[in-house]
């Protein structure tokens, strides 16, 4: 095609702004011109440091989560070199050097190779690293630990102190109660948006590591409970139905436990319960009226693994059985069933009993797994508090208004023995080969419990056959069903005695 001089000149003049725009767009894309900060909607992964929080946009490639490397080391203030021509990314620490190459799962720390689970990638000019690079590679150069729980969208770095959060919900007459439990004191602010059918709880104090991102619970008042820290601020968002007329919050255990009560319309059939200024007392209705609340304690937790056998840990078994027992009880009696822990957290004996006491439980059962030096022993027993335990305090007097916390068990000692006997009957029926003898001793988890309370110990982890049986889901379900039957029968007998 032929162009004359005038037309060619006009074309060149018009092309200049087009080329300029293209150059600017290229510079913007490469980050050399300026960089726009990511908004909260653009980020989906957080790294909590001791004095700051880094929000990142992750990428999922071949089912592996990748993070942008340059953003991380830049935030940490660590020197790095992106050698585009050499296709290497070098991170320089005080006494070490880390080198990455794209397409390789090997990284080198001071020339020593380290194998990652997935290869490092370089996509569109951006270096991407799999999550295990933080703990396997970067931690060696930065001199800090990176802690990550699979399935979550957050990492905790260095000496940052983290508050584990467990939550559960249950209906209590005319209210639904959301219970929040943490190992540390938290400051919780409630924002009620009844017109939007929503309540937002802002949790302040320290970074939060929730046992669950979303509470699997729904009833006439609650639609969903979701944890959200996408903006670096921990929040629980409660989606409510239009039947909720008020939301109230109270605390216990020095702000380590919070009760959030969703109040139903007072004109409805079940009026709202009165809420105390501090921890509210629980008074749900159940069939028979013998036991209103059952507290189930999963023994051990966190750094306290309990008895072990190879990879089998007592703390995992007790939590599994506690959950199954809760399910079994909920299908048998209309009592509120609470767990002292919903996840792998550490609780003191006093804290476990306090969960039962604060919720006015009518029965407290602490689940454990046995470990006997005699490998042939069954290890299965039922324990109650020793009748003569006083902790050095003078003779117990039923007329006393106040007495030491470690003698609280005495107010229900006879009922505890009756509960133990009933459980023994039902467990023996379910497992004819096991005797389930009733034993007594100064058991810390029972001393301050004010209601009928027992420890049920199952199996012997020092016996290979028993250890294998304990991990069987059918066996755990059978154990839970037997204990549930015993509690149901005990509640019926207790109701008859009261009548």
C-alpha positions as CSV (number, residue, x, y, z in Angstrom):
1,X,0.0,0.0,0.0
2,X,1.3,3.4,-0.9
3,X,1.2,6.4,1.4
4,X,2.0,10.0,0.3
5,X,4.1,12.3,2.4
6,X,1.3,14.2,4.1
7,X,-0.6,11.1,5.1
8,X,2.6,9.5,6.5
9,X,3.4,12.6,8.6
10,X,-0.1,12.6,10.0
11,X,0.1,8.9,10.9
12,X,3.4,9.5,12.8
13,X,2.0,12.4,14.8
14,X,-1.1,10.3,15.8
15,X,1.0,7.3,16.7
16,X,3.0,9.2,19.4
17,X,0.3,9.5,22.0
18,X,-0.6,5.8,21.4
19,X,3.0,4.7,22.0
20,X,3.3,6.9,25.1
21,X,0.1,5.3,26.6
22,X,1.4,1.8,25.9
23,X,4.7,2.6,27.5
24,X,3.0,4.0,30.6
25,X,0.8,0.9,30.8
26,X,3.8,-1.3,30.5
27,X,5.6,0.6,33.3
28,X,2.5,0.4,35.5
29,X,2.2,-3.3,34.9
30,X,5.9,-3.9,35.8
31,X,5.6,-1.9,39.0
32,X,8.4,0.6,37.8
33,X,6.0,3.6,37.5
34,X,4.0,3.2,40.7
35,X,2.3,0.4,42.7
36,X,-1.3,0.5,43.9
37,X,-1.9,-1.0,47.3
38,X,-4.1,-4.1,47.5
39,X,-7.5,-3.5,49.0
40,X,-9.0,-5.8,51.5
41,X,-11.1,-7.3,48.8
42,X,-8.0,-8.2,46.8
43,X,-6.2,-10.0,49.6
44,X,-7.1,-13.4,51.0
45,X,-4.0,-14.4,53.1
46,X,-2.4,-12.9,56.2
47,X,1.0,-13.2,57.8
48,X,0.9,-12.0,61.4
49,X,4.2,-10.6,62.7
50,X,4.9,-9.4,66.2
51,X,4.3,-5.7,65.4
52,X,2.6,-5.8,62.0
53,X,0.3,-7.7,59.7
54,X,0.9,-8.4,56.0
55,X,-2.1,-8.9,53.7
56,X,-1.3,-10.9,50.5
57,X,-3.1,-12.2,47.5
58,X,-2.4,-15.9,47.2
59,X,-2.7,-18.0,44.0
60,X,-3.7,-21.7,43.8
61,X,-1.8,-23.6,41.1
62,X,-2.1,-27.3,40.8
63,X,-3.9,-27.5,44.2
64,X,-0.9,-25.7,45.8
65,X,-1.2,-22.3,47.6
66,X,1.5,-19.9,46.5
67,X,2.4,-16.5,48.0
68,X,4.2,-13.5,46.4
69,X,7.8,-13.7,47.6
70,X,9.0,-10.2,47.0
71,X,6.1,-8.7,49.0
72,X,7.0,-10.9,52.0
73,X,10.8,-10.2,52.1
74,X,10.2,-6.5,51.4
75,X,7.8,-6.2,54.3
76,X,10.3,-8.0,56.6
77,X,13.1,-5.6,55.5
78,X,15.4,-8.3,54.2
79,X,17.8,-7.6,51.4
80,X,17.1,-9.5,48.1
81,X,18.1,-9.5,44.5
82,X,15.9,-10.4,41.6
83,X,18.4,-11.4,38.9
84,X,16.0,-11.5,35.9
85,X,18.8,-12.4,33.4
86,X,20.1,-15.3,35.6
87,X,16.6,-16.4,36.6
88,X,17.5,-16.4,40.3
89,X,16.1,-14.8,43.4
90,X,18.6,-14.3,46.2
91,X,17.7,-13.4,49.8
92,X,20.6,-12.2,51.9
93,X,20.4,-12.7,55.7
94,X,22.9,-11.7,58.3
95,X,24.8,-14.9,58.1
96,X,23.1,-16.9,55.4
97,X,22.0,-16.7,51.8
98,X,19.0,-18.3,50.2
99,X,18.8,-18.8,46.4
100,X,15.7,-19.8,44.4
101,X,15.3,-20.7,40.7
102,X,11.9,-21.0,38.9
103,X,10.5,-24.4,38.1
104,X,12.6,-26.2,40.8
105,X,11.5,-27.5,44.2
106,X,15.0,-27.2,45.5
107,X,16.2,-24.0,47.2
108,X,19.7,-23.5,48.5
109,X,20.6,-22.1,51.9
110,X,24.4,-21.4,52.0
111,X,24.7,-23.8,49.1
112,X,22.9,-26.6,50.9
113,X,19.9,-27.9,49.0
114,X,16.5,-28.1,50.6
115,X,13.5,-29.8,49.0
116,X,10.1,-28.2,49.1
117,X,6.8,-29.9,48.5
118,X,6.2,-27.9,45.3
119,X,8.3,-26.1,42.9
120,X,9.0,-22.3,43.0
121,X,7.3,-20.5,40.2
122,X,7.8,-17.2,38.3
123,X,4.6,-16.1,36.7
124,X,4.2,-12.7,34.9
125,X,7.4,-11.4,36.4
126,X,6.3,-12.4,39.9
127,X,8.1,-14.9,42.1
128,X,5.7,-17.3,43.8
129,X,6.6,-19.7,46.6
130,X,4.6,-22.6,48.2
131,X,3.6,-22.2,51.9
132,X,6.2,-24.6,53.2
133,X,8.9,-22.3,51.8
134,X,8.3,-20.1,54.8
135,X,9.2,-22.7,57.4
136,X,11.7,-24.7,55.3
137,X,13.6,-21.9,53.6
138,X,12.8,-18.3,54.7
139,X,12.8,-19.2,58.4
140,X,16.5,-20.2,58.2
141,X,17.5,-16.9,56.7
142,X,15.2,-14.7,58.8
143,X,15.9,-16.5,62.1
144,X,12.2,-16.7,63.0
145,X,9.6,-19.4,63.1
146,X,6.5,-19.5,60.8
147,X,3.5,-21.4,62.1
148,X,0.7,-22.5,59.8
149,X,-2.3,-24.8,60.3
150,X,-3.4,-26.6,57.1
151,X,-6.6,-25.4,55.7
152,X,-6.4,-21.9,57.1
153,X,-5.5,-18.6,55.4
154,X,-3.1,-17.2,57.9
155,X,0.5,-17.7,59.1
156,X,1.9,-16.6,62.5
157,X,5.6,-15.5,62.4
158,X,8.2,-15.1,65.1
159,X,7.2,-14.4,68.7
160,X,3.7,-13.2,67.9
161,X,1.4,-14.4,70.7
162,X,-1.8,-16.0,69.3
163,X,-5.1,-16.6,71.0
164,X,-6.8,-19.8,70.0
165,X,-10.5,-19.5,69.7
166,X,-13.2,-22.1,70.1
167,X,-16.9,-21.4,69.6
168,X,-20.1,-23.3,69.8
169,X,-23.8,-22.5,69.8
170,X,-26.9,-24.0,71.4
171,X,-30.5,-23.1,71.9
172,X,-31.5,-22.2,75.5
173,X,-35.3,-21.8,75.6
174,X,-36.1,-18.4,74.0
175,X,-32.5,-17.6,73.1
176,X,-29.6,-19.0,71.2
177,X,-26.3,-18.7,73.0
178,X,-23.0,-18.4,71.1
179,X,-20.1,-19.2,73.5
180,X,-16.6,-18.0,72.7
181,X,-13.6,-19.5,74.6
182,X,-9.9,-18.5,74.4
183,X,-6.8,-19.2,76.4
184,X,-6.2,-15.5,76.7
185,X,-8.3,-12.5,77.8
186,X,-9.9,-10.7,74.9
187,X,-11.7,-7.5,74.4
188,X,-14.9,-8.1,72.4
189,X,-17.0,-5.3,71.0
190,X,-20.5,-6.0,69.8
191,X,-22.1,-4.1,66.9
192,X,-25.8,-4.8,66.5
193,X,-27.4,-4.3,63.1
194,X,-30.8,-5.7,63.7
195,X,-32.2,-4.0,60.6
196,X,-29.6,-5.9,58.5
197,X,-30.2,-9.1,60.5
198,X,-26.5,-9.1,61.5
199,X,-24.3,-8.8,64.5
200,X,-20.6,-8.2,64.3
201,X,-18.2,-9.1,67.1
202,X,-14.7,-7.5,67.0
203,X,-12.1,-9.4,68.9
204,X,-9.2,-7.3,70.2
205,X,-6.1,-8.2,72.2
206,X,-4.0,-10.4,70.0
207,X,-4.1,-12.3,66.7
208,X,-6.8,-15.0,66.7
209,X,-6.4,-18.5,65.5
210,X,-9.9,-19.9,65.3
211,X,-10.5,-23.7,65.5
212,X,-13.1,-23.3,62.8
213,X,-13.5,-20.6,60.2
214,X,-17.3,-21.1,60.2
215,X,-19.5,-22.6,62.8
216,X,-21.7,-25.3,61.4
217,X,-24.8,-24.3,63.2
218,X,-28.2,-23.1,62.1
219,X,-31.5,-22.7,64.0
220,X,-34.6,-20.4,64.2
221,X,-32.4,-17.5,65.2
222,X,-29.0,-18.1,63.7
223,X,-28.3,-18.4,60.0
224,X,-24.5,-18.6,60.1
225,X,-21.4,-17.6,62.2
226,X,-18.3,-16.8,60.2
227,X,-14.8,-15.7,61.3
228,X,-13.2,-13.0,59.2
229,X,-9.8,-11.3,59.6
230,X,-9.3,-10.4,55.9
231,X,-8.6,-6.8,56.9
232,X,-6.2,-7.8,59.7
233,X,-8.9,-7.2,62.3
234,X,-10.5,-10.4,63.8
235,X,-14.3,-10.4,63.6
236,X,-17.1,-12.8,64.0
237,X,-20.1,-12.1,61.7
238,X,-23.4,-13.6,62.9
239,X,-26.1,-13.7,60.3
240,X,-29.5,-13.8,62.1
241,X,-33.1,-14.4,61.2
242,X,-35.8,-11.7,61.5
243,X,-37.0,-13.3,64.7
244,X,-34.1,-11.8,66.7
245,X,-35.1,-8.8,68.6
246,X,-31.9,-8.2,70.7
247,X,-28.3,-9.3,71.1
248,X,-26.6,-9.2,74.5
249,X,-23.0,-10.1,75.5
250,X,-21.5,-11.1,78.8
251,X,-18.1,-12.4,79.9
252,X,-16.7,-14.9,82.4
253,X,-13.3,-16.2,83.5
254,X,-11.6,-12.8,83.3
255,X,-12.7,-12.2,79.7
256,X,-11.5,-15.5,78.4
257,X,-15.1,-16.7,77.9
258,X,-17.9,-14.7,76.3
259,X,-21.6,-15.5,76.0
260,X,-23.4,-13.9,73.1
261,X,-27.2,-14.3,73.5
262,X,-29.6,-13.8,70.6
263,X,-32.9,-12.9,72.0
264,X,-36.2,-14.0,70.3
265,X,-39.2,-11.8,70.0
266,X,-40.7,-11.6,73.6
267,X,-44.2,-12.2,72.1
268,X,-43.1,-15.6,70.7
269,X,-43.9,-18.8,72.5
270,X,-40.5,-19.1,74.3
271,X,-39.8,-15.8,76.0
272,X,-36.2,-14.6,76.4
273,X,-34.4,-15.7,79.5
274,X,-33.1,-13.0,81.9
275,X,-29.4,-12.2,81.2
276,X,-27.2,-11.6,84.2
277,X,-24.6,-8.8,84.2
278,X,-21.8,-11.4,84.1
279,X,-22.0,-15.0,82.9
280,X,-25.6,-15.9,82.4
281,X,-27.1,-18.9,84.0
282,X,-28.5,-21.6,81.7
283,X,-32.0,-22.9,82.2
284,X,-33.1,-24.8,79.2
285,X,-36.1,-27.1,79.2
286,X,-35.6,-30.9,78.7
287,X,-37.7,-33.9,78.7
288,X,-38.0,-35.3,82.2
289,X,-36.4,-32.3,83.8
290,X,-33.7,-34.3,85.5
291,X,-30.7,-32.8,83.8
292,X,-30.8,-29.6,81.9
293,X,-27.2,-29.3,80.7
294,X,-24.5,-32.0,80.2
295,X,-20.9,-31.0,80.1
296,X,-18.5,-33.3,78.3
297,X,-14.7,-32.9,78.9
298,X,-12.3,-34.2,76.3
299,X,-9.2,-35.0,78.4
300,X,-5.8,-33.4,77.7
301,X,-5.2,-31.1,74.6
302,X,-2.6,-28.8,73.1
303,X,0.9,-29.6,74.3
304,X,-0.6,-32.1,76.8
305,X,-1.0,-35.1,74.5
306,X,-1.8,-37.5,77.4
307,X,-1.0,-41.2,76.8
308,X,0.5,-42.1,73.5
309,X,1.2,-45.2,71.3
310,X,3.2,-44.6,68.2
311,X,1.1,-41.9,66.3
312,X,-2.0,-42.4,68.5
313,X,-2.6,-39.6,71.0
314,X,-5.0,-39.7,73.9
315,X,-6.0,-36.0,73.3
316,X,-7.2,-36.8,69.8
317,X,-9.2,-39.9,70.9
318,X,-10.9,-38.1,73.8
319,X,-12.0,-35.2,71.5
320,X,-13.3,-37.6,68.9
321,X,-15.3,-39.5,71.5
322,X,-16.5,-36.3,73.1
323,X,-18.0,-35.2,69.8
324,X,-19.7,-38.5,69.3
325,X,-21.1,-38.5,72.8
326,X,-22.5,-35.0,72.2
327,X,-24.2,-36.2,69.0
328,X,-25.6,-39.3,70.8
329,X,-27.0,-37.2,73.7
330,X,-28.5,-34.6,71.4
331,X,-30.5,-37.4,69.8
332,X,-31.7,-38.9,73.1
333,X,-32.5,-36.1,75.5
334,X,-33.4,-32.5,74.9
335,X,-30.6,-31.2,77.1
336,X,-28.0,-28.7,76.1
337,X,-24.7,-30.5,75.6
338,X,-21.5,-28.5,75.8
339,X,-17.8,-29.5,75.4
340,X,-15.1,-28.1,77.5
341,X,-12.9,-27.8,74.4
342,X,-13.8,-27.9,70.7
343,X,-10.3,-28.1,69.4
344,X,-6.7,-29.0,70.3
345,X,-6.2,-26.5,73.1
346,X,-4.7,-26.6,76.6
347,X,-7.1,-26.2,79.5
348,X,-6.4,-26.4,83.2
349,X,-8.4,-28.8,85.4
350,X,-10.1,-25.7,87.0
351,X,-11.0,-24.3,83.6
352,X,-12.7,-27.5,82.6
353,X,-14.8,-27.7,85.7
354,X,-15.5,-24.0,85.4
355,X,-17.2,-24.6,82.0
356,X,-19.6,-27.0,83.6
357,X,-20.1,-24.8,86.7
358,X,-20.7,-21.6,84.7
359,X,-23.3,-23.3,82.6
360,X,-25.0,-24.9,85.5
361,X,-24.4,-28.4,84.1
362,X,-26.4,-31.2,85.7
363,X,-23.8,-33.9,84.7
364,X,-20.1,-33.6,84.1
365,X,-18.2,-36.5,82.4
366,X,-14.5,-36.3,81.7
367,X,-13.3,-38.7,79.0
368,X,-9.8,-40.3,79.1
369,X,-7.9,-43.2,77.6
370,X,-6.0,-45.6,79.9
371,X,-2.3,-46.5,79.9
372,X,-1.2,-49.4,82.1
373,X,2.3,-50.8,82.6
374,X,0.5,-54.1,82.5
375,X,0.0,-54.6,78.8
376,X,-2.7,-57.2,79.4
377,X,-4.8,-54.9,81.5
378,X,-8.0,-53.5,80.0
379,X,-7.4,-50.1,81.5
380,X,-11.1,-49.3,81.5
381,X,-12.4,-47.8,84.7
382,X,-14.8,-45.2,86.1
383,X,-13.5,-42.7,88.7
384,X,-15.1,-40.5,91.3
385,X,-13.6,-38.2,93.8
386,X,-12.2,-39.8,97.0
387,X,-14.8,-39.3,99.7
388,X,-12.2,-38.2,102.3
389,X,-10.3,-35.6,100.2
390,X,-10.2,-32.3,102.0
391,X,-7.0,-30.7,100.8
392,X,-6.0,-30.1,104.4
393,X,-9.3,-28.3,105.2
394,X,-11.2,-29.2,108.3
395,X,-14.2,-31.5,108.2
396,X,-16.8,-30.5,105.5
397,X,-19.9,-28.9,106.9
398,X,-23.0,-28.9,104.6
399,X,-24.3,-25.9,106.5
400,X,-21.3,-23.7,105.4
401,X,-22.2,-21.1,102.8
402,X,-18.6,-20.9,101.5
403,X,-16.0,-23.6,101.3
404,X,-12.7,-24.0,99.3
405,X,-13.1,-24.5,95.5
406,X,-11.3,-27.8,95.8
407,X,-14.0,-29.2,98.0
408,X,-16.9,-28.3,95.7
409,X,-17.3,-31.9,94.6
410,X,-18.6,-32.8,98.1
411,X,-21.9,-31.1,97.4
412,X,-22.8,-33.8,94.9
413,X,-20.6,-36.7,96.0
414,X,-23.5,-39.2,96.5
415,X,-25.0,-38.3,93.1
416,X,-21.6,-38.8,91.5
417,X,-21.4,-42.3,92.9
418,X,-24.9,-43.0,91.5
419,X,-23.9,-41.7,88.1
420,X,-20.8,-43.9,88.2
421,X,-22.9,-46.9,89.0
422,X,-25.4,-46.3,86.2
423,X,-22.6,-45.8,83.7
424,X,-20.9,-49.0,84.9
425,X,-24.2,-50.9,84.2
426,X,-24.5,-49.6,80.6
427,X,-20.8,-49.9,79.7
428,X,-20.7,-53.5,81.0
429,X,-23.8,-54.3,78.9
430,X,-22.2,-52.9,75.8
431,X,-18.7,-54.5,76.5
432,X,-19.2,-57.8,78.4
433,X,-15.5,-58.5,78.5
434,X,-14.7,-55.3,80.4
435,X,-15.5,-54.8,84.1
436,X,-15.3,-51.0,84.4
437,X,-14.5,-51.0,88.1
438,X,-15.4,-47.8,90.0
439,X,-12.4,-46.3,91.6
440,X,-11.8,-43.1,93.6
441,X,-8.9,-40.7,94.0
442,X,-8.0,-37.0,94.3
443,X,-8.8,-36.2,90.7
444,X,-8.0,-32.5,89.9
445,X,-10.6,-32.2,87.1
446,X,-13.4,-33.3,89.6
447,X,-12.5,-31.4,92.7
448,X,-14.2,-28.1,91.9
449,X,-17.2,-29.6,90.0
450,X,-20.4,-28.7,91.8
451,X,-22.6,-31.3,90.0
452,X,-22.5,-35.1,89.7
453,X,-19.1,-35.7,88.0
454,X,-17.1,-38.7,86.9
455,X,-14.0,-39.6,84.9
456,X,-14.5,-42.4,82.4
457,X,-11.3,-44.1,81.2
458,X,-11.4,-46.3,78.2
459,X,-8.9,-48.9,77.0
460,X,-5.2,-49.3,77.4
461,X,-2.9,-47.6,74.9
462,X,0.0,-49.8,76.1
463,X,-1.8,-52.7,74.5
464,X,-1.4,-52.8,70.8
465,X,-4.8,-54.5,70.2
466,X,-6.6,-52.0,72.5
467,X,-4.8,-49.1,70.9
468,X,-5.9,-50.2,67.4
469,X,-9.5,-50.7,68.7
470,X,-9.6,-47.2,70.2
471,X,-9.1,-45.6,66.8
472,X,-12.0,-47.5,65.3
473,X,-14.9,-45.2,64.6
474,X,-17.5,-47.9,65.2
475,X,-15.9,-48.6,68.6
476,X,-15.9,-45.0,69.6
477,X,-19.5,-44.6,68.5
478,X,-20.5,-47.6,70.6
479,X,-18.7,-46.2,73.7
480,X,-20.4,-42.9,73.2
481,X,-23.8,-44.5,72.8
482,X,-23.3,-46.6,76.0
483,X,-22.3,-43.5,78.0
484,X,-25.3,-41.5,76.6
485,X,-27.6,-44.3,77.6
486,X,-26.2,-44.2,81.1
487,X,-26.6,-40.4,81.3
488,X,-30.1,-40.6,80.0
489,X,-31.1,-43.3,82.6
490,X,-29.4,-41.3,85.3
491,X,-31.3,-38.1,84.3
492,X,-34.6,-40.1,84.4
493,X,-33.8,-41.5,87.9
494,X,-32.8,-38.0,89.1
495,X,-36.1,-36.5,87.8
496,X,-38.0,-39.2,89.6
497,X,-36.2,-38.5,92.8
498,X,-36.9,-34.8,92.6
499,X,-40.6,-35.4,92.0
